[in-house]
């Protein structure tokens, strides 16, 4: 499946902002290894969530416009899968990597939101 320019921009922005958060955090946290693993986990999860959202939107656009129930179910499935992924990753981060892993995961997750806003601001497009 092809990924749109907007999704690519959000994914690359997520990786760049996560790298900045990682670089800053390495000097501030007492456990840099678990923090770095957490940031990598959060970044990977955010990129995967962006891809899942793109996939849901593409499936909706390709679906039958008269079948409203099917469209609602696709949206619910996509929404639920993204939040289930988030919950699983956050629980794994806190159980395996402790507090600093959780904070790193939060930084990687927050990077997607910042990247989405930056994409909206800096990329002039009618499709965003």
VMD Tcl script that builds the backbone (N, CA, C; Angstrom):
set m [mol new atoms 384]
animate dup $m
set s [atomselect $m all]
$s set {name element resname resid chain x y z} {
  {N N UNK 1 A 0.827 -1.177 0.000}
  {CA C UNK 1 A 0.000 0.000 0.000}
  {C C UNK 1 A 0.875 1.245 0.000}
  {N N UNK 2 A 0.502 2.171 -0.843}
  {CA C UNK 2 A 1.231 3.427 -0.886}
  {C C UNK 2 A 0.826 4.301 0.290}
  {N N UNK 3 A 1.775 5.046 0.779}
  {CA C UNK 3 A 1.518 5.961 1.883}
  {C C UNK 3 A 1.499 7.375 1.313}
  {N N UNK 4 A 0.527 8.158 1.734}
  {CA C UNK 4 A 0.376 9.510 1.209}
  {C C UNK 4 A 1.524 10.406 1.678}
  {N N UNK 5 A 1.670 11.524 1.002}
  {CA C UNK 5 A 2.718 12.478 1.367}
  {C C UNK 5 A 2.495 13.023 2.771}
  {N N UNK 6 A 1.245 13.212 3.135}
  {CA C UNK 6 A 0.938 13.708 4.472}
  {C C UNK 6 A 1.374 12.702 5.535}
  {N N UNK 7 A 1.052 11.435 5.329}
  {CA C UNK 7 A 1.451 10.407 6.294}
  {C C UNK 7 A 2.969 10.275 6.364}
  {N N UNK 8 A 3.622 10.339 5.219}
  {CA C UNK 8 A 5.092 10.281 5.216}
  {C C UNK 8 A 5.675 11.439 6.013}
  {N N UNK 9 A 5.088 12.627 5.826}
  {CA C UNK 9 A 5.559 13.796 6.546}
  {C C UNK 9 A 5.367 13.636 8.049}
  {N N UNK 10 A 4.213 13.103 8.446}
  {CA C UNK 10 A 3.969 12.887 9.874}
  {C C UNK 10 A 4.923 11.832 10.427}
  {N N UNK 11 A 5.155 10.765 9.669}
  {CA C UNK 11 A 6.070 9.708 10.128}
  {C C UNK 11 A 7.495 10.238 10.268}
  {N N UNK 12 A 7.972 10.969 9.270}
  {CA C UNK 12 A 9.323 11.524 9.344}
  {C C UNK 12 A 9.436 12.558 10.456}
  {N N UNK 13 A 8.397 13.369 10.610}
  {CA C UNK 13 A 8.382 14.351 11.692}
  {C C UNK 13 A 8.400 13.677 13.053}
  {N N UNK 14 A 7.662 12.592 13.177}
  {CA C UNK 14 A 7.648 11.834 14.436}
  {C C UNK 14 A 9.040 11.323 14.761}
  {N N UNK 15 A 9.721 10.795 13.752}
  {CA C UNK 15 A 11.080 10.285 13.984}
  {C C UNK 15 A 12.043 11.408 14.349}
  {N N UNK 16 A 11.925 12.548 13.672}
  {CA C UNK 16 A 12.821 13.674 13.950}
  {C C UNK 16 A 12.577 14.248 15.351}
  {N N UNK 17 A 11.322 14.421 15.715}
  {CA C UNK 17 A 11.009 14.981 17.027}
  {C C UNK 17 A 11.381 13.990 18.127}
  {N N UNK 18 A 11.194 12.708 17.872}
  {CA C UNK 18 A 11.618 11.692 18.843}
  {C C UNK 18 A 13.130 11.727 19.032}
  {N N UNK 19 A 13.861 11.918 17.945}
  {CA C UNK 19 A 15.323 12.005 18.045}
  {C C UNK 19 A 15.747 13.219 18.867}
  {N N UNK 20 A 15.048 14.328 18.683}
  {CA C UNK 20 A 15.348 15.528 19.473}
  {C C UNK 20 A 15.029 15.271 20.943}
  {N N UNK 21 A 13.868 14.656 21.203}
  {CA C UNK 21 A 13.506 14.324 22.586}
  {C C UNK 21 A 14.490 13.356 23.211}
  {N N UNK 22 A 14.984 12.432 22.418}
  {CA C UNK 22 A 15.977 11.481 22.909}
  {C C UNK 22 A 17.275 12.203 23.259}
  {N N UNK 23 A 17.735 13.061 22.367}
  {CA C UNK 23 A 18.992 13.774 22.599}
  {C C UNK 23 A 18.912 14.658 23.843}
  {N N UNK 24 A 17.807 15.325 24.017}
  {CA C UNK 24 A 17.650 16.188 25.192}
  {C C UNK 24 A 17.536 15.336 26.461}
  {N N UNK 25 A 16.735 14.283 26.390}
  {CA C UNK 25 A 16.497 13.457 27.563}
  {C C UNK 25 A 17.707 12.692 28.048}
  {N N UNK 26 A 18.593 12.333 27.164}
  {CA C UNK 26 A 19.766 11.563 27.573}
  {C C UNK 26 A 20.617 12.311 28.590}
  {N N UNK 27 A 20.556 13.645 28.555}
  {CA C UNK 27 A 21.331 14.443 29.510}
  {C C UNK 27 A 20.569 14.700 30.811}
  {N N UNK 28 A 19.276 14.422 30.817}
  {CA C UNK 28 A 18.457 14.781 31.970}
  {C C UNK 28 A 18.009 13.608 32.826}
  {N N UNK 29 A 17.941 12.422 32.262}
  {CA C UNK 29 A 17.370 11.285 33.000}
  {C C UNK 29 A 18.470 10.463 33.665}
  {N N UNK 30 A 18.148 9.851 34.801}
  {CA C UNK 30 A 19.159 9.036 35.477}
  {C C UNK 30 A 19.364 7.653 34.852}
  {N N UNK 31 A 18.391 7.190 34.058}
  {CA C UNK 31 A 18.522 5.880 33.417}
  {C C UNK 31 A 18.369 6.038 31.897}
  {N N UNK 32 A 19.444 6.465 31.217}
  {CA C UNK 32 A 19.325 6.776 29.793}
  {C C UNK 32 A 19.007 5.582 28.901}
  {N N UNK 33 A 19.415 4.363 29.289}
  {CA C UNK 33 A 19.147 3.200 28.454}
  {C C UNK 33 A 17.650 2.920 28.364}
  {N N UNK 34 A 16.975 2.855 29.500}
  {CA C UNK 34 A 15.542 2.587 29.487}
  {C C UNK 34 A 14.763 3.743 28.867}
  {N N UNK 35 A 15.241 4.957 29.073}
  {CA C UNK 35 A 14.610 6.110 28.438}
  {C C UNK 35 A 14.719 6.007 26.916}
  {N N UNK 36 A 15.906 5.670 26.419}
  {CA C UNK 36 A 16.126 5.548 24.970}
  {C C UNK 36 A 15.265 4.433 24.376}
  {N N UNK 37 A 15.174 3.317 25.082}
  {CA C UNK 37 A 14.322 2.230 24.609}
  {C C UNK 37 A 12.866 2.675 24.583}
  {N N UNK 38 A 12.453 3.415 25.608}
  {CA C UNK 38 A 11.091 3.927 25.658}
  {C C UNK 38 A 10.784 4.875 24.513}
  {N N UNK 39 A 11.714 5.773 24.201}
  {CA C UNK 39 A 11.516 6.703 23.085}
  {C C UNK 39 A 11.415 5.931 21.769}
  {N N UNK 40 A 12.276 4.946 21.592}
  {CA C UNK 40 A 12.224 4.132 20.367}
  {C C UNK 40 A 10.904 3.374 20.272}
  {N N UNK 41 A 10.429 2.839 21.381}
  {CA C UNK 41 A 9.153 2.131 21.410}
  {C C UNK 41 A 8.000 3.078 21.078}
  {N N UNK 42 A 8.003 4.254 21.696}
  {CA C UNK 42 A 6.953 5.239 21.435}
  {C C UNK 42 A 6.970 5.734 20.005}
  {N N UNK 43 A 8.154 5.942 19.471}
  {CA C UNK 43 A 8.278 6.391 18.081}
  {C C UNK 43 A 7.774 5.316 17.121}
  {N N UNK 44 A 8.184 4.076 17.348}
  {CA C UNK 44 A 7.727 2.980 16.484}
  {C C UNK 44 A 6.213 2.830 16.555}
  {N N UNK 45 A 5.661 2.948 17.758}
  {CA C UNK 45 A 4.218 2.850 17.921}
  {C C UNK 45 A 3.519 3.992 17.186}
  {N N UNK 46 A 4.055 5.194 17.265}
  {CA C UNK 46 A 3.444 6.337 16.604}
  {C C UNK 46 A 3.471 6.201 15.085}
  {N N UNK 47 A 4.563 5.708 14.561}
  {CA C UNK 47 A 4.649 5.488 13.115}
  {C C UNK 47 A 3.643 4.416 12.691}
  {N N UNK 48 A 3.544 3.359 13.476}
  {CA C UNK 48 A 2.577 2.296 13.175}
  {C C UNK 48 A 1.141 2.813 13.265}
  {N N UNK 49 A 0.863 3.657 14.255}
  {CA C UNK 49 A -0.474 4.226 14.382}
  {C C UNK 49 A -0.806 5.132 13.199}
  {N N UNK 50 A 0.160 5.871 12.711}
  {CA C UNK 50 A -0.062 6.715 11.533}
  {C C UNK 50 A -0.383 5.849 10.320}
  {N N UNK 51 A 0.354 4.757 10.163}
  {CA C UNK 51 A 0.097 3.842 9.056}
  {C C UNK 51 A -1.290 3.204 9.182}
  {N N UNK 52 A -1.673 2.809 10.401}
  {CA C UNK 52 A -2.996 2.226 10.611}
  {C C UNK 52 A -4.106 3.222 10.291}
  {N N UNK 53 A -3.903 4.480 10.650}
  {CA C UNK 53 A -4.890 5.510 10.336}
  {C C UNK 53 A -5.004 5.703 8.829}
  {N N UNK 54 A -3.877 5.726 8.149}
  {CA C UNK 54 A -3.879 5.848 6.679}
  {C C UNK 54 A -4.627 4.670 6.052}
  {N N UNK 55 A -4.377 3.486 6.583}
  {CA C UNK 55 A -5.029 2.288 6.060}
  {C C UNK 55 A -6.543 2.344 6.265}
  {N N UNK 56 A -6.975 2.805 7.431}
  {CA C UNK 56 A -8.402 2.932 7.703}
  {C C UNK 56 A -9.052 3.921 6.751}
  {N N UNK 57 A -8.415 5.055 6.549}
  {CA C UNK 57 A -8.964 6.077 5.645}
  {C C UNK 57 A -9.044 5.535 4.220}
  {N N UNK 58 A -8.012 4.844 3.772}
  {CA C UNK 58 A -8.029 4.281 2.414}
  {C C UNK 58 A -9.127 3.235 2.256}
  {N N UNK 59 A -9.314 2.408 3.272}
  {CA C UNK 59 A -10.384 1.405 3.209}
  {C C UNK 59 A -11.752 2.073 3.163}
  {N N UNK 60 A -11.905 3.161 3.905}
  {CA C UNK 60 A -13.176 3.889 3.872}
  {C C UNK 60 A -13.429 4.505 2.505}
  {N N UNK 61 A -12.395 5.068 1.908}
  {CA C UNK 61 A -12.558 5.688 0.595}
  {C C UNK 61 A -12.865 4.670 -0.491}
  {N N UNK 62 A -12.365 3.448 -0.317}
  {CA C UNK 62 A -12.603 2.400 -1.302}
  {C C UNK 62 A -13.908 1.634 -1.067}
  {N N UNK 63 A -14.559 1.887 0.058}
  {CA C UNK 63 A -15.760 1.123 0.390}
  {C C UNK 63 A -16.986 1.663 -0.342}
  {N N UNK 64 A -18.057 0.903 -0.258}
  {CA C UNK 64 A -19.326 1.272 -0.868}
  {C C UNK 64 A -19.932 2.455 -0.104}
  {N N UNK 65 A -20.188 3.586 -0.761}
  {CA C UNK 65 A -20.697 4.750 -0.048}
  {C C UNK 65 A -22.106 4.552 0.523}
  {N N UNK 66 A -22.845 3.562 0.022}
  {CA C UNK 66 A -24.206 3.328 0.506}
  {C C UNK 66 A -24.247 2.463 1.769}
  {N N UNK 67 A -23.146 1.827 2.099}
  {CA C UNK 67 A -23.110 0.916 3.248}
  {C C UNK 67 A -22.571 1.657 4.475}
  {N N UNK 68 A -23.447 2.382 5.150}
  {CA C UNK 68 A -23.058 3.201 6.289}
  {C C UNK 68 A -22.612 2.358 7.481}
  {N N UNK 69 A -23.268 1.232 7.713}
  {CA C UNK 69 A -22.885 0.375 8.842}
  {C C UNK 69 A -21.476 -0.186 8.676}
  {N N UNK 70 A -21.129 -0.577 7.471}
  {CA C UNK 70 A -19.790 -1.088 7.216}
  {C C UNK 70 A -18.750 0.010 7.455}
  {N N UNK 71 A -19.043 1.222 7.024}
  {CA C UNK 71 A -18.117 2.337 7.230}
  {C C UNK 71 A -17.936 2.619 8.724}
  {N N UNK 72 A -19.026 2.609 9.469}
  {CA C UNK 72 A -18.933 2.828 10.917}
  {C C UNK 72 A -18.087 1.743 11.576}
  {N N UNK 73 A -18.292 0.508 11.165}
  {CA C UNK 73 A -17.526 -0.596 11.742}
  {C C UNK 73 A -16.039 -0.486 11.418}
  {N N UNK 74 A -15.706 -0.044 10.197}
  {CA C UNK 74 A -14.295 0.128 9.831}
  {C C UNK 74 A -13.646 1.218 10.682}
  {N N UNK 75 A -14.371 2.310 10.899}
  {CA C UNK 75 A -13.836 3.392 11.722}
  {C C UNK 75 A -13.636 2.914 13.158}
  {N N UNK 76 A -14.612 2.212 13.690}
  {CA C UNK 76 A -14.496 1.698 15.060}
  {C C UNK 76 A -13.343 0.712 15.195}
  {N N UNK 77 A -13.182 -0.161 14.214}
  {CA C UNK 77 A -12.087 -1.120 14.259}
  {C C UNK 77 A -10.736 -0.417 14.213}
  {N N UNK 78 A -10.597 0.556 13.336}
  {CA C UNK 78 A -9.347 1.297 13.249}
  {C C UNK 78 A -9.058 2.056 14.534}
  {N N UNK 79 A -10.069 2.709 15.059}
  {CA C UNK 79 A -9.937 3.470 16.304}
  {C C UNK 79 A -9.552 2.550 17.458}
  {N N UNK 80 A -10.253 1.454 17.576}
  {CA C UNK 80 A -9.991 0.503 18.661}
  {C C UNK 80 A -8.606 -0.119 18.551}
  {N N UNK 81 A -8.196 -0.466 17.340}
  {CA C UNK 81 A -6.882 -1.089 17.178}
  {C C UNK 81 A -5.759 -0.122 17.535}
  {N N UNK 82 A -5.901 1.153 17.186}
  {CA C UNK 82 A -4.869 2.138 17.532}
  {C C UNK 82 A -4.782 2.335 19.044}
  {N N UNK 83 A -5.921 2.402 19.715}
  {CA C UNK 83 A -5.887 2.594 21.164}
  {C C UNK 83 A -5.470 1.337 21.904}
  {N N UNK 84 A -5.808 0.176 21.395}
  {CA C UNK 84 A -5.338 -1.071 21.988}
  {C C UNK 84 A -3.813 -1.155 21.872}
  {N N UNK 85 A -3.286 -0.790 20.707}
  {CA C UNK 85 A -1.835 -0.764 20.512}
  {C C UNK 85 A -1.173 0.181 21.508}
  {N N UNK 86 A -1.750 1.363 21.676}
  {CA C UNK 86 A -1.199 2.335 22.625}
  {C C UNK 86 A -1.190 1.764 24.039}
  {N N UNK 87 A -2.307 1.180 24.445}
  {CA C UNK 87 A -2.386 0.614 25.793}
  {C C UNK 87 A -1.378 -0.492 26.022}
  {N N UNK 88 A -1.248 -1.387 25.058}
  {CA C UNK 88 A -0.302 -2.503 25.195}
  {C C UNK 88 A 1.128 -1.987 25.301}
  {N N UNK 89 A 1.487 -1.049 24.451}
  {CA C UNK 89 A 2.860 -0.525 24.464}
  {C C UNK 89 A 3.152 0.204 25.775}
  {N N UNK 90 A 2.198 0.989 26.268}
  {CA C UNK 90 A 2.431 1.708 27.526}
  {C C UNK 90 A 2.545 0.744 28.709}
  {N N UNK 91 A 1.722 -0.297 28.740}
  {CA C UNK 91 A 1.811 -1.280 29.830}
  {C C UNK 91 A 3.145 -2.026 29.759}
  {N N UNK 92 A 3.547 -2.431 28.569}
  {CA C UNK 92 A 4.840 -3.112 28.417}
  {C C UNK 92 A 5.977 -2.182 28.831}
  {N N UNK 93 A 5.896 -0.924 28.437}
  {CA C UNK 93 A 6.957 0.027 28.780}
  {C C UNK 93 A 7.103 0.176 30.288}
  {N N UNK 94 A 5.981 0.313 30.989}
  {CA C UNK 94 A 6.086 0.516 32.435}
  {C C UNK 94 A 6.482 -0.770 33.164}
  {N N UNK 95 A 6.018 -1.927 32.696}
  {CA C UNK 95 A 6.355 -3.167 33.374}
  {C C UNK 95 A 7.779 -3.631 33.098}
  {N N UNK 96 A 8.247 -3.417 31.883}
  {CA C UNK 96 A 9.575 -3.913 31.521}
  {C C UNK 96 A 10.666 -2.870 31.765}
  {N N UNK 97 A 10.370 -1.617 31.441}
  {CA C UNK 97 A 11.415 -0.593 31.488}
  {C C UNK 97 A 11.231 0.425 32.602}
  {N N UNK 98 A 10.198 0.307 33.391}
  {CA C UNK 98 A 10.013 1.189 34.540}
  {C C UNK 98 A 9.574 2.592 34.167}
  {N N UNK 99 A 9.729 3.472 35.111}
  {CA C UNK 99 A 9.246 4.847 34.959}
  {C C UNK 99 A 9.924 5.571 33.800}
  {N N UNK 100 A 11.219 5.431 33.669}
  {CA C UNK 100 A 11.917 6.154 32.605}
  {C C UNK 100 A 11.581 5.597 31.229}
  {N N UNK 101 A 11.302 4.316 31.151}
  {CA C UNK 101 A 10.829 3.740 29.896}
  {C C UNK 101 A 9.461 4.279 29.532}
  {N N UNK 102 A 8.592 4.431 30.529}
  {CA C UNK 102 A 7.270 4.999 30.296}
  {C C UNK 102 A 7.367 6.452 29.855}
  {N N UNK 103 A 8.228 7.214 30.501}
  {CA C UNK 103 A 8.396 8.622 30.116}
  {C C UNK 103 A 8.965 8.707 28.702}
  {N N UNK 104 A 9.915 7.856 28.369}
  {CA C UNK 104 A 10.444 7.830 27.006}
  {C C UNK 104 A 9.378 7.465 25.992}
  {N N UNK 105 A 8.526 6.504 26.334}
  {CA C UNK 105 A 7.433 6.110 25.447}
  {C C UNK 105 A 6.464 7.264 25.255}
  {N N UNK 106 A 6.208 8.001 26.311}
  {CA C UNK 106 A 5.342 9.177 26.211}
  {C C UNK 106 A 5.946 10.214 25.279}
  {N N UNK 107 A 7.249 10.415 25.353}
  {CA C UNK 107 A 7.921 11.373 24.452}
  {C C UNK 107 A 7.750 10.934 22.999}
  {N N UNK 108 A 7.950 9.655 22.720}
  {CA C UNK 108 A 7.774 9.140 21.360}
  {C C UNK 108 A 6.339 9.252 20.880}
  {N N UNK 109 A 5.387 9.069 21.800}
  {CA C UNK 109 A 3.973 9.180 21.453}
  {C C UNK 109 A 3.586 10.628 21.208}
  {N N UNK 110 A 4.067 11.518 22.050}
  {CA C UNK 110 A 3.774 12.944 21.899}
  {C C UNK 110 A 4.379 13.501 20.606}
  {N N UNK 111 A 5.463 12.903 20.159}
  {CA C UNK 111 A 6.112 13.363 18.929}
  {C C UNK 111 A 5.174 13.280 17.732}
  {N N UNK 112 A 4.292 12.275 17.704}
  {CA C UNK 112 A 3.352 12.149 16.591}
  {C C UNK 112 A 2.377 13.326 16.554}
  {N N UNK 113 A 1.892 13.734 17.711}
  {CA C UNK 113 A 0.971 14.859 17.771}
  {C C UNK 113 A 1.651 16.142 17.315}
  {N N UNK 114 A 2.858 16.364 17.779}
  {CA C UNK 114 A 3.608 17.559 17.371}
  {C C UNK 114 A 3.887 17.524 15.873}
  {N N UNK 115 A 4.250 16.354 15.353}
  {CA C UNK 115 A 4.524 16.210 13.918}
  {C C UNK 115 A 3.266 16.463 13.093}
  {N N UNK 116 A 2.118 16.020 13.579}
  {CA C UNK 116 A 0.863 16.249 12.852}
  {C C UNK 116 A 0.543 17.744 12.783}
  {N N UNK 117 A 0.713 18.447 13.897}
  {CA C UNK 117 A 0.482 19.891 13.889}
  {C C UNK 117 A 1.488 20.610 12.991}
  {N N UNK 118 A 2.748 20.200 13.053}
  {CA C UNK 118 A 3.772 20.819 12.209}
  {C C UNK 118 A 3.492 20.566 10.736}
  {N N UNK 119 A 3.014 19.375 10.410}
  {CA C UNK 119 A 2.666 19.057 9.026}
  {C C UNK 119 A 1.551 19.967 8.551}
  {N N UNK 120 A 0.557 20.172 9.379}
  {CA C UNK 120 A -0.565 21.049 9.020}
  {C C UNK 120 A -0.092 22.485 8.816}
  {N N UNK 121 A 0.829 22.937 9.635}
  {CA C UNK 121 A 1.305 24.318 9.545}
  {C C UNK 121 A 2.226 24.524 8.351}
  {N N UNK 122 A 3.183 23.599 8.140}
  {CA C UNK 122 A 4.231 23.827 7.158}
  {C C UNK 122 A 3.943 23.288 5.764}
  {N N UNK 123 A 3.030 22.360 5.638}
  {CA C UNK 123 A 2.721 21.824 4.307}
  {C C UNK 123 A 1.403 22.411 3.870}
  {N N UNK 124 A 1.451 23.186 2.830}
  {CA C UNK 124 A 0.245 23.801 2.294}
  {C C UNK 124 A -0.400 22.827 1.315}
  {N N UNK 125 A -1.527 22.269 1.745}
  {CA C UNK 125 A -2.221 21.306 0.908}
  {C C UNK 125 A -3.703 21.373 1.214}
  {N N UNK 126 A -4.512 21.096 0.212}
  {CA C UNK 126 A -5.951 21.068 0.406}
  {C C UNK 126 A -6.414 19.749 0.993}
  {N N UNK 127 A -5.532 18.750 1.025}
  {CA C UNK 127 A -5.927 17.425 1.480}
  {C C UNK 127 A -5.732 17.217 2.959}
  {N N UNK 128 A -5.084 18.138 3.649}
  {CA C UNK 128 A -4.852 17.975 5.092}
  {C C UNK 128 A -6.031 18.567 5.841}
}
mol reanalyze $m
mol bondsrecalc $m
mol representation Tube
mol addrep $m
